Amino acid sequence: MTGNSSSLFPRNFKKSFPIAVRGEGSWIISSDGRKFLDASGQAAVVNIGHGVREIAEAMAEQASQIAFAHTTQFHSGSAERLAARLLALAPLNFKNGRVYFTSGGSEATETAIKLVRQFHLESGAPEKFRVVSRRQSYHGSTLGAMSVSGNVARRAPYQPLLAEWGHIAPCFCYHCPFGKTFPSCNVACADDLESFLSNNNAASVSAFVFEPVVGATLGAAAPPDGYVQRISEICRKRGILLIADEIMTGMGRTGKPFAVQHWNVEPDLILIGKGVASGYAPLGAVLISSRVAGVFAKGSGSFQHGFTYQAHPVSTAAGNAVLDYIEEHQLFGRVPLIANELRAGLASLPLHANVGEIRGPGLLLGIEFVKDKTAREPFPREESIAEKIRQACFDRGVLTYPTQGCVDGVRGDHLLLAPPFTVSTEEVAIISSAIHHSVAQVFSS
Ligand SMILES: Cc1ncc(COP(=O)(O)O)c(C=O)c1O
Protein backbone atom coordinates (compact mmCIF):
# COMPACT_ATOMS: atom_id res chain seq x y z
CA MET A 1 0.00 0.00 0.00
CA THR A 2 1.44 3.42 -0.89
CA GLY A 3 2.24 6.04 1.75
CA ASN A 4 -0.70 8.35 1.02
CA SER A 5 -3.43 5.74 1.26
CA SER A 6 -2.20 4.30 4.60
CA SER A 7 -3.23 5.30 8.13
CA LEU A 8 -0.27 3.53 9.69
CA PHE A 9 2.79 5.42 10.92
CA PRO A 10 5.24 3.43 8.81
CA ARG A 11 8.86 2.38 9.28
CA ASN A 12 9.62 4.60 6.28
CA PHE A 13 7.36 7.27 4.77
CA LYS A 14 9.31 7.14 1.48
CA LYS A 15 8.54 3.45 0.84
CA SER A 16 5.41 1.60 -0.07
CA PHE A 17 4.67 -1.72 1.60
CA PRO A 18 2.80 -4.67 0.11
CA ILE A 19 -0.01 -6.07 2.27
CA ALA A 20 0.84 -9.56 3.54
CA VAL A 21 -2.31 -11.67 3.40
CA ARG A 22 -1.12 -15.24 3.85
CA GLY A 23 1.88 -17.28 4.92
CA GLU A 24 2.65 -20.85 3.89
CA GLY A 25 5.83 -22.45 5.20
CA SER A 26 8.76 -20.34 3.98
CA TRP A 27 6.52 -18.15 1.81
CA ILE A 28 4.59 -14.90 2.28
CA ILE A 29 1.82 -14.03 -0.18
CA SER A 30 0.79 -10.39 -0.73
CA SER A 31 -2.64 -8.99 -1.60
CA ASP A 32 -1.59 -8.45 -5.22
CA GLY A 33 -0.84 -12.18 -5.55
CA ARG A 34 2.97 -12.03 -5.37
CA LYS A 35 4.84 -14.80 -3.50
CA PHE A 36 8.00 -14.08 -1.49
CA LEU A 37 10.45 -16.65 -0.16
CA ASP A 38 11.26 -15.57 3.40
CA ALA A 39 15.04 -16.14 3.52
CA SER A 40 15.43 -13.98 6.64
CA GLY A 41 12.52 -15.39 8.69
CA GLN A 42 11.47 -11.72 8.54
CA ALA A 43 14.01 -10.56 11.16
CA ALA A 44 15.16 -13.99 12.41
CA VAL A 45 11.73 -14.49 13.98
CA VAL A 46 9.88 -17.16 11.99
CA ASN A 47 11.61 -20.35 13.14
CA ILE A 48 8.96 -22.90 12.16
CA GLY A 49 7.53 -21.26 9.04
CA HIS A 50 4.34 -19.34 8.37
CA GLY A 51 0.74 -20.55 8.53
CA VAL A 52 1.17 -23.60 10.77
CA ARG A 53 -2.42 -24.51 11.67
CA GLU A 54 -1.56 -26.25 14.98
CA ILE A 55 -0.20 -23.00 16.43
CA ALA A 56 -3.30 -21.01 15.46
CA GLU A 57 -5.49 -23.75 16.95
CA ALA A 58 -3.56 -23.81 20.24
CA MET A 59 -3.89 -20.03 20.52
CA ALA A 60 -7.61 -20.14 19.73
CA GLU A 61 -8.13 -22.90 22.30
CA GLN A 62 -6.34 -20.89 25.00
CA ALA A 63 -8.24 -17.69 24.10
CA SER A 64 -11.56 -19.51 24.27
CA GLN A 65 -10.70 -21.00 27.71
CA ILE A 66 -9.30 -17.79 29.19
CA ALA A 67 -7.43 -15.09 27.26
CA PHE A 68 -6.15 -12.98 30.14
CA ALA A 69 -5.67 -13.00 33.89
CA HIS A 70 -3.45 -10.42 35.60
CA THR A 71 -0.18 -11.78 37.01
CA THR A 72 -0.73 -9.96 40.33
CA GLN A 73 -3.67 -12.32 40.88
CA PHE A 74 -3.17 -15.48 38.79
CA HIS A 75 -0.63 -17.59 36.98
CA SER A 76 -1.68 -19.51 33.86
CA GLY A 77 -1.09 -23.15 33.02
CA SER A 78 0.39 -22.25 29.62
CA ALA A 79 2.97 -19.85 31.13
CA GLU A 80 3.90 -22.37 33.87
CA ARG A 81 4.38 -25.13 31.30
CA LEU A 82 6.47 -23.04 28.90
CA ALA A 83 8.68 -21.70 31.71
CA ALA A 84 9.52 -25.23 32.89
CA ARG A 85 10.27 -26.35 29.31
CA LEU A 86 12.58 -23.39 28.61
CA LEU A 87 14.54 -23.94 31.83
CA ALA A 88 14.97 -27.61 30.89
CA LEU A 89 16.57 -26.56 27.57
CA ALA A 90 18.94 -24.05 29.24
CA PRO A 91 22.39 -24.67 30.80
CA LEU A 92 22.40 -26.63 34.08
CA ASN A 93 22.58 -23.58 36.36
CA PHE A 94 19.00 -22.75 35.24
CA LYS A 95 17.66 -25.93 36.88
CA ASN A 96 15.21 -24.66 39.53
CA GLY A 97 15.56 -21.17 38.05
CA ARG A 98 12.65 -18.98 37.01
CA VAL A 99 11.32 -17.32 33.83
CA TYR A 100 9.96 -13.79 33.48
CA PHE A 101 7.84 -13.55 30.31
CA THR A 102 7.57 -10.27 28.39
CA SER A 103 5.97 -9.20 25.11
CA GLY A 104 9.23 -9.03 23.14
CA GLY A 105 13.00 -8.63 23.14
CA SER A 106 13.36 -5.00 24.21
CA GLU A 107 11.12 -5.61 27.24
CA ALA A 108 13.32 -8.59 28.13
CA THR A 109 16.48 -6.42 28.04
CA GLU A 110 14.75 -3.67 30.03
CA THR A 111 13.61 -6.24 32.60
CA ALA A 112 17.14 -7.66 32.90
CA ILE A 113 18.71 -4.22 33.49
CA LYS A 114 16.34 -3.65 36.43
CA LEU A 115 16.52 -7.23 37.68
CA VAL A 116 20.33 -7.20 38.02
CA ARG A 117 20.11 -3.84 39.83
CA GLN A 118 17.65 -5.22 42.37
CA PHE A 119 19.69 -8.43 42.69
CA HIS A 120 22.65 -6.37 43.92
CA LEU A 121 20.43 -4.30 46.26
CA GLU A 122 19.09 -7.53 47.76
CA SER A 123 22.67 -8.84 48.03
CA GLY A 124 23.88 -5.78 49.97
CA ALA A 125 25.73 -4.07 47.10
CA PRO A 126 23.71 -0.85 46.51
CA GLU A 127 26.64 0.78 44.65
CA LYS A 128 26.13 -1.53 41.64
CA PHE A 129 23.86 -0.28 38.83
CA ARG A 130 25.82 0.10 35.56
CA VAL A 131 25.31 -2.48 32.82
CA VAL A 132 28.39 -2.60 30.60
CA SER A 133 28.06 -3.81 27.01
CA ARG A 134 29.91 -3.70 23.68
CA ARG A 135 30.20 -1.25 20.84
CA GLN A 136 28.57 -2.54 17.63
CA SER A 137 25.74 -4.41 19.37
CA TYR A 138 21.94 -4.26 19.57
CA HIS A 139 19.81 -5.06 22.62
CA GLY A 140 16.53 -3.30 21.86
CA SER A 141 14.83 0.00 21.19
CA THR A 142 13.50 1.16 24.59
CA LEU A 143 15.72 3.67 26.41
CA GLY A 144 17.43 1.24 28.81
CA ALA A 145 17.95 -1.32 26.05
CA MET A 146 19.18 1.42 23.70
CA SER A 147 21.61 2.65 26.39
CA VAL A 148 23.34 -0.72 26.44
CA SER A 149 23.16 -1.07 22.65
CA GLY A 150 26.22 0.01 20.69
CA ASN A 151 24.53 0.40 17.31
CA VAL A 152 25.69 3.84 16.15
CA ALA A 153 22.86 4.61 13.71
CA ARG A 154 20.05 3.41 15.97
CA ARG A 155 21.43 5.38 18.96
CA ALA A 156 22.28 8.62 17.15
CA PRO A 157 18.96 10.58 17.38
CA TYR A 158 18.46 9.65 21.04
CA GLN A 159 21.99 10.21 22.36
CA PRO A 160 20.92 12.91 24.91
CA LEU A 161 18.34 10.52 26.40
CA LEU A 162 20.68 7.57 26.92
CA ALA A 163 22.48 6.49 30.09
CA GLU A 164 26.26 6.18 29.63
CA TRP A 165 27.37 3.04 31.45
CA GLY A 166 30.26 2.15 29.17
CA HIS A 167 30.93 -0.03 26.13
CA ILE A 168 33.94 -2.25 25.43
CA ALA A 169 35.36 -3.40 22.07
CA PRO A 170 33.33 -5.74 19.89
CA CYS A 171 34.57 -9.25 19.16
CA PHE A 172 34.78 -9.15 15.36
CA CYS A 173 37.63 -11.10 13.77
CA TYR A 174 37.00 -9.95 10.16
CA HIS A 175 37.55 -6.31 11.23
CA CYS A 176 39.46 -6.82 14.47
CA PRO A 177 39.33 -3.57 16.51
CA PHE A 178 42.91 -4.29 17.66
CA GLY A 179 44.23 -5.14 14.17
CA LYS A 180 45.13 -8.63 15.43
CA THR A 181 44.54 -12.17 14.19
CA PHE A 182 43.21 -15.20 16.05
CA PRO A 183 44.76 -17.20 17.75
CA SER A 184 47.85 -15.03 18.23
CA CYS A 185 45.60 -12.21 19.51
CA ASN A 186 44.93 -14.24 22.69
CA VAL A 187 41.37 -12.89 22.47
CA ALA A 188 42.47 -9.37 23.35
CA CYS A 189 38.87 -8.25 22.85
CA ALA A 190 37.80 -10.30 25.90
CA ASP A 191 40.58 -8.77 27.97
CA ASP A 192 39.19 -5.38 26.99
CA LEU A 193 36.47 -6.05 29.60
CA GLU A 194 39.14 -6.49 32.28
CA SER A 195 40.95 -3.28 31.23
CA PHE A 196 37.67 -1.37 31.06
CA LEU A 197 36.69 -2.47 34.57
CA SER A 198 40.13 -1.64 35.98
CA ASN A 199 39.86 1.91 34.65
CA ASN A 200 36.14 2.63 35.09
CA ASN A 201 34.91 2.12 38.62
CA ALA A 202 34.24 -1.61 38.50
CA ALA A 203 32.52 -1.44 41.89
CA SER A 204 29.52 0.30 40.29
CA VAL A 205 29.03 -2.33 37.54
CA SER A 206 26.07 -4.70 38.00
CA ALA A 207 26.27 -6.77 34.80
CA PHE A 208 27.79 -7.30 31.38
CA VAL A 209 25.39 -7.96 28.48
CA PHE A 210 26.42 -9.39 25.12
CA GLU A 211 25.07 -11.15 22.05
CA PRO A 212 26.97 -14.47 21.82
CA VAL A 213 26.74 -14.10 18.02
CA VAL A 214 26.19 -10.48 16.96
CA GLY A 215 23.14 -10.46 14.71
CA ALA A 216 21.83 -7.33 12.99
CA THR A 217 24.75 -5.00 13.75
CA LEU A 218 27.68 -7.17 12.61
CA GLY A 219 25.91 -9.71 10.40
CA ALA A 220 26.24 -12.98 12.33
CA ALA A 221 29.72 -12.43 13.79
CA ALA A 222 30.56 -15.39 16.06
CA PRO A 223 33.41 -15.22 18.59
CA PRO A 224 36.45 -17.50 18.38
CA ASP A 225 36.85 -20.27 20.96
CA GLY A 226 37.92 -18.92 24.31
CA TYR A 227 36.18 -15.55 24.05
CA VAL A 228 32.91 -16.35 25.82
CA GLN A 229 34.73 -18.46 28.44
CA ARG A 230 37.13 -15.57 29.22
CA ILE A 231 34.31 -13.02 29.45
CA SER A 232 32.50 -15.35 31.83
CA GLU A 233 35.62 -15.77 34.03
CA ILE A 234 36.11 -11.99 34.28
CA CYS A 235 32.48 -11.50 35.31
CA ARG A 236 32.71 -14.22 38.00
CA LYS A 237 35.96 -12.84 39.38
CA ARG A 238 34.55 -9.30 39.58
CA GLY A 239 31.13 -10.21 41.04
CA ILE A 240 29.36 -9.00 37.90
CA LEU A 241 26.34 -10.83 36.48
CA LEU A 242 26.59 -12.15 32.91
CA ILE A 243 23.58 -11.58 30.63
CA ALA A 244 23.47 -13.44 27.31
CA ASP A 245 21.19 -11.65 24.85
CA GLU A 246 19.91 -14.61 22.82
CA ILE A 247 16.90 -12.76 21.45
CA MET A 248 18.14 -13.54 17.93
CA THR A 249 20.37 -16.57 18.56
CA GLY A 250 18.18 -18.45 21.08
CA MET A 251 15.61 -21.17 20.50
CA GLY A 252 17.76 -23.18 18.12
CA ARG A 253 18.82 -20.73 15.44
CA THR A 254 22.55 -21.46 15.76
CA GLY A 255 22.11 -25.24 15.98
CA LYS A 256 21.80 -25.52 19.79
CA PRO A 257 18.86 -24.32 21.91
CA PHE A 258 21.03 -21.43 23.15
CA ALA A 259 24.24 -20.18 21.49
CA VAL A 260 26.19 -20.08 24.80
CA GLN A 261 25.92 -23.89 24.79
CA HIS A 262 28.49 -23.97 21.95
CA TRP A 263 31.06 -22.90 24.57
CA ASN A 264 29.58 -24.58 27.70
CA VAL A 265 29.21 -21.24 29.45
CA GLU A 266 26.60 -20.63 32.15
CA PRO A 267 25.36 -17.03 32.11
CA ASP A 268 23.26 -15.69 35.00
CA LEU A 269 20.44 -14.51 32.74
CA ILE A 270 19.46 -15.45 29.18
CA LEU A 271 17.21 -13.13 27.15
CA ILE A 272 14.98 -14.58 24.44
CA GLY A 273 12.32 -13.21 22.07
CA LYS A 274 11.73 -13.49 18.33
CA GLY A 275 11.73 -17.26 17.61
CA VAL A 276 10.26 -18.35 20.98
CA ALA A 277 6.76 -17.99 19.51
CA SER A 278 8.00 -17.92 15.89
CA GLY A 279 6.06 -14.70 15.21
CA TYR A 280 2.65 -16.21 16.06
CA ALA A 281 2.34 -13.98 19.16
CA PRO A 282 4.40 -11.21 20.78
CA LEU A 283 6.59 -13.03 23.32
CA GLY A 284 9.98 -12.62 24.98
CA ALA A 285 11.48 -13.83 28.24
CA VAL A 286 14.27 -13.48 30.77
CA LEU A 287 15.55 -16.87 31.93
CA ILE A 288 16.86 -16.43 35.47
CA SER A 289 19.39 -18.87 36.95
CA SER A 290 18.56 -20.50 40.29
CA ARG A 291 21.29 -18.52 42.11
CA VAL A 292 19.83 -15.17 41.01
CA ALA A 293 16.19 -16.19 41.56
CA GLY A 294 17.14 -17.52 45.01
CA VAL A 295 18.39 -14.10 46.14
CA PHE A 296 14.94 -12.61 45.40
CA ALA A 297 13.11 -15.52 47.00
CA LYS A 298 15.16 -15.28 50.21
CA GLY A 299 15.26 -11.47 50.14
CA SER A 300 12.37 -9.03 49.69
CA GLY A 301 10.44 -11.61 47.67
CA SER A 302 9.20 -9.09 45.15
CA PHE A 303 10.67 -7.57 41.98
CA GLN A 304 9.70 -3.90 41.60
CA HIS A 305 8.76 -4.18 37.94
CA GLY A 306 5.87 -5.36 35.81
CA PHE A 307 3.94 -5.20 32.54
CA THR A 308 0.17 -5.65 32.20
CA TYR A 309 0.69 -8.18 29.42
CA GLN A 310 3.58 -10.17 30.93
CA ALA A 311 3.22 -13.97 30.73
CA HIS A 312 0.15 -13.59 28.51
CA PRO A 313 -1.73 -16.92 28.35
CA VAL A 314 -2.32 -16.80 24.57
CA SER A 315 1.29 -15.83 23.79
CA THR A 316 2.68 -18.55 26.04
CA ALA A 317 0.22 -21.04 24.50
CA ALA A 318 1.76 -20.09 21.14
CA GLY A 319 5.24 -20.63 22.65
CA ASN A 320 4.25 -24.12 23.86
CA ALA A 321 2.72 -25.04 20.50
CA VAL A 322 5.87 -23.85 18.68
CA LEU A 323 8.05 -25.95 20.99
CA ASP A 324 5.74 -28.97 20.47
CA TYR A 325 6.15 -28.50 16.71
CA ILE A 326 9.95 -28.21 17.03
CA GLU A 327 10.11 -31.39 19.11
CA GLU A 328 7.72 -33.35 16.91
CA HIS A 329 9.67 -32.47 13.73
CA GLN A 330 13.11 -32.55 15.46
CA LEU A 331 13.86 -29.09 14.11
CA PHE A 332 16.78 -28.23 16.45
CA GLY A 333 18.63 -31.17 14.88
CA ARG A 334 17.59 -30.14 11.37
CA VAL A 335 19.23 -26.68 11.63
CA PRO A 336 22.88 -27.78 11.10
CA LEU A 337 21.87 -30.14 8.26
CA ILE A 338 19.90 -27.64 6.19
CA ALA A 339 22.43 -24.91 7.10
CA ASN A 340 25.12 -27.06 5.42
CA GLU A 341 23.01 -27.11 2.26
CA LEU A 342 22.65 -23.33 2.33
CA ARG A 343 26.41 -22.95 2.89
CA ALA A 344 27.11 -25.34 0.00
CA GLY A 345 24.81 -23.32 -2.29
CA LEU A 346 26.74 -20.16 -1.40
CA ALA A 347 30.18 -21.81 -1.39
CA SER A 348 31.41 -20.16 -4.60
CA LEU A 349 30.06 -16.70 -3.68
CA PRO A 350 33.28 -15.56 -1.91
CA LEU A 351 35.08 -15.98 -5.28
CA HIS A 352 33.32 -12.77 -6.29
CA ALA A 353 35.63 -9.77 -5.91
CA ASN A 354 33.11 -7.89 -3.74
CA VAL A 355 32.07 -10.66 -1.35
CA GLY A 356 34.34 -10.36 1.67
CA GLU A 357 33.08 -13.09 3.95
CA ILE A 358 30.21 -15.46 4.64
CA ARG A 359 29.94 -16.07 8.37
CA GLY A 360 27.73 -17.33 11.17
CA PRO A 361 26.63 -20.59 12.78
CA GLY A 362 23.54 -22.64 11.90
CA LEU A 363 20.77 -20.74 10.15
CA LEU A 364 22.13 -17.30 11.05
CA LEU A 365 24.33 -16.33 8.13
CA GLY A 366 25.87 -12.97 7.28
CA ILE A 367 27.33 -12.00 3.89
CA GLU A 368 29.60 -8.96 3.93
CA PHE A 369 30.30 -6.94 0.78
CA VAL A 370 33.61 -5.10 0.35
CA LYS A 371 35.04 -2.67 -2.17
CA ASP A 372 38.56 -4.06 -1.84
CA LYS A 373 38.92 -7.61 -0.63
CA THR A 374 42.62 -7.50 0.29
CA ALA A 375 42.18 -4.43 2.48
CA ARG A 376 38.67 -5.51 3.58
CA GLU A 377 37.69 -1.96 2.68
CA PRO A 378 33.96 -1.15 2.77
CA PHE A 379 31.98 0.74 0.15
CA PRO A 380 31.06 4.38 0.86
CA ARG A 381 27.74 4.45 2.77
CA GLU A 382 26.02 6.51 0.03
CA GLU A 383 26.35 3.59 -2.40
CA SER A 384 23.78 1.66 -0.29
CA ILE A 385 25.14 -1.68 -1.44
CA ALA A 386 23.26 -3.85 1.08
CA GLU A 387 19.97 -2.16 0.18
CA LYS A 388 20.67 -2.62 -3.55
CA ILE A 389 21.27 -6.34 -3.05
CA ARG A 390 18.13 -6.62 -0.91
CA GLN A 391 16.13 -4.93 -3.69
CA ALA A 392 17.61 -7.20 -6.36
CA CYS A 393 16.72 -10.28 -4.25
CA PHE A 394 13.24 -8.84 -3.59
CA ASP A 395 12.72 -8.39 -7.33
CA ARG A 396 13.46 -12.13 -7.62
CA GLY A 397 10.88 -12.83 -4.89
CA VAL A 398 13.40 -13.53 -2.09
CA LEU A 399 13.33 -11.59 1.22
CA THR A 400 16.61 -10.82 3.04
CA TYR A 401 17.68 -8.55 5.96
CA PRO A 402 20.21 -5.84 4.89
CA THR A 403 22.20 -3.60 7.27
CA GLN A 404 24.95 -1.00 7.03
CA GLY A 405 27.59 -0.01 9.55
CA CYS A 406 29.30 -3.30 10.46
CA VAL A 407 32.80 -1.82 10.02
CA ASP A 408 32.60 1.38 12.04
CA GLY A 409 28.93 2.05 12.71
CA VAL A 410 28.60 3.93 9.42
CA ARG A 411 30.37 1.97 6.68
CA GLY A 412 30.15 -1.73 5.97
CA ASP A 413 27.36 -3.53 4.09
CA HIS A 414 26.00 -6.94 4.93
CA LEU A 415 22.97 -9.13 4.37
CA LEU A 416 21.55 -11.43 7.02
CA LEU A 417 19.93 -14.76 6.12
CA ALA A 418 17.83 -16.55 8.75
CA PRO A 419 15.26 -18.76 7.02
CA PRO A 420 12.78 -20.94 8.91
CA PHE A 421 14.24 -24.23 10.25
CA THR A 422 11.72 -25.95 7.96
CA VAL A 423 13.18 -24.46 4.74
CA SER A 424 13.41 -27.17 2.07
CA THR A 425 16.33 -28.20 -0.15
CA GLU A 426 14.50 -26.73 -3.18
CA GLU A 427 13.92 -23.43 -1.33
CA VAL A 428 17.57 -23.28 -0.28
CA ALA A 429 18.49 -23.61 -3.97
CA ILE A 430 16.15 -20.70 -4.84
CA ILE A 431 17.71 -18.54 -2.09
CA SER A 432 21.30 -19.19 -3.18
CA SER A 433 20.47 -18.67 -6.85
CA ALA A 434 18.76 -15.33 -6.07
CA ILE A 435 21.79 -14.19 -4.10
CA HIS A 436 24.32 -15.24 -6.76
CA HIS A 437 22.33 -13.44 -9.48
CA SER A 438 21.63 -10.34 -7.36
CA VAL A 439 25.32 -9.95 -6.44
CA ALA A 440 26.32 -10.31 -10.11
CA GLN A 441 23.65 -7.79 -11.17
CA VAL A 442 24.43 -5.11 -8.54
CA PHE A 443 28.20 -5.20 -9.07
CA SER A 444 28.04 -5.23 -12.87
CA SER A 445 25.79 -2.16 -13.14
C1 LIG B 1 20.00 -9.31 19.85
C2 LIG B 1 18.72 -8.53 19.96
N1 LIG B 1 18.37 -8.02 21.15
C3 LIG B 1 17.21 -7.33 21.29
C4 LIG B 1 16.36 -7.10 20.23
C5 LIG B 1 15.09 -6.33 20.43
O1 LIG B 1 13.97 -7.18 20.34
P1 LIG B 1 12.53 -6.62 19.96
O2 LIG B 1 12.64 -6.01 18.59
O3 LIG B 1 11.64 -7.84 20.02
O4 LIG B 1 12.14 -5.61 20.99
C6 LIG B 1 16.71 -7.60 18.97
C7 LIG B 1 15.84 -7.34 17.79
O5 LIG B 1 16.28 -7.28 16.68
C8 LIG B 1 17.92 -8.34 18.83
O6 LIG B 1 18.30 -8.86 17.64
The ligand as an ORCA input file, in Angstrom:
! r2SCAN-3c Opt
* xyz 0 1
  C      20.003     -9.314     19.852
  C      18.724     -8.531     19.957
  N      18.369     -8.020     21.147
  C      17.213     -7.325     21.292
  C      16.358     -7.096     20.232
  C      15.087     -6.335     20.433
  O      13.974     -7.177     20.338
  P      12.526     -6.616     19.957
  O      12.640     -6.010     18.595
  O      11.642     -7.836     20.021
  O      12.140     -5.611     20.990
  C      16.713     -7.604     18.967
  C      15.842     -7.342     17.794
  O      16.282     -7.283     16.680
  C      17.921     -8.337     18.830
  O      18.301     -8.857     17.644
*
